Amino acid sequence: MAYRIYLVDDDRFLLDLYAVKFKNAGHEVIAFTGGEELLTALRKKEKDPDAILLELIMPGTDGFSVLEAIRKEKLAPKTRVIILSNQGQESDLEKAKALGAVSYIVKASAIPSEVLAQTIATIDKSR
């Protein structure tokens, strides 16, 4: 089954890398280079993505602020938010989960095919 995936990261190289991986697996991908871009898209109330892969550390609106806004504004209520970040401290993981993230992937410890597999497993588990 093909899913709609939103990728949010200020690192253009990683955005392109993950986008290609997901597109080659047959999924629809929309990439955002910042949190505010994502929130603007979600507020338009078009078709919600099945999953958002969200970096925590970005200039401007960071991932934690994005999670807070998604929860506060009830944006994309059925979307699975997965943190994809190099921030691997336990406190970051706990804060992200408290704000609604369902999974947490440390970029430095996962190759793109593992990120793809974990994302799809997370979406499938929620269906």
N, C-alpha and C positions, 0 to 999 in steps of 0.2 A: 504494500500500500504506500502511496506517495503522501508525504506530509509537507506542510508549509512551515518553514523554519526561518526565524529571524535571528541574525547574527549581529551582535553589538560589540565592537572593539575599536579602539582608536588606532590600532596597528593594522595598516592597510594590507601588509603582506600576509598576516595571519587571517584576516578577513577573506582575502582572495583564496588562500589555501583551503580553509574550511568550506568556503562556498563551492569551490570546484569539487571537493570530496562529496558533499551532500548532493550537488547537482548530478554528478556522475552516478550516484546511487538512485537517481530518479526523483529527487525531492525538489520542491519549489523553494528557492532561497532568496531572501531579501537581506541585504547587508546595510548596516548603519554604522557610521563612524563616531557616534556619540549618543549619550543617553537622551538628550533633548530631541534628537531626530526620531528616536524610537517612540518616545512619548507622544510626539506630534502625530505619528502614523497611527498609534493605538487610539488616540482621541478622535480620529476621523471615523471610527466605528465601522471600518470595512471588515472584511472577513478576518477574524482573529487567527493568529498562527497557532499551530499545534504545540510549538515549543519556541522559547527564546533562549539563546545561549548568550549570556551576559557577562562581560568583563566588569570587575569591580572598580579598578583604578583607571580612570579616564579624566582628562581635563573637562572642566565645566560640570555637567551633571554626572556624578559618579554612579556606579552600579547600586550602591545602597540607597541613594536618593531615588533612583529609578524604581527600585523595589517598593520603597515607601509610597511613591506616587501611584504605582500600579494598584497597590492595596487600598490606599485611601480613596482613590477615584473609581475603584472597582473596574479597572480596565482589563480586558481579556481574562475574564474569570475562569475559563476552562483551560487556559494556556499553561503549560508546564514551564516554569522558569528554572533554567539550569545555569548555575554559575560556572563560567569557564575562565579561570584566572590563575595567576601565579601566586596570589595571596592564599597561602595554605594554613595560616594560623587557626587554631581551634576557635578562637574568639570570632574570627571572620566567618567561619563556617556556621557557628551558632547564630550569629547576628543575621546572616543571609537566610537561614532556615526560619528564624523567628519572623522575618519579613515576607516569607512566602516562597522562597526557593525550595524546590523539591529534590534537587541533586546538586552536587558540587564536584567539579572536575578541576584538578590542578594541571594546568597546561604543560608544565615541565615534566610531568610524570605520565602523560598520555599521548600516544601518537594519534594522528588524525583519524585513522580507522577505528581506534578505541573510542574516540570522542563520538564518532558516528554511531557506533554500536551502542554505546551507553545512552545516547540521546534517543535512539529509536526504541530501545528497551524501556526507557522511562515513559515515553509516549504510549507505547503498547500497554504498559502496566496500568495506565490511567483509563484505558478504554473499557 
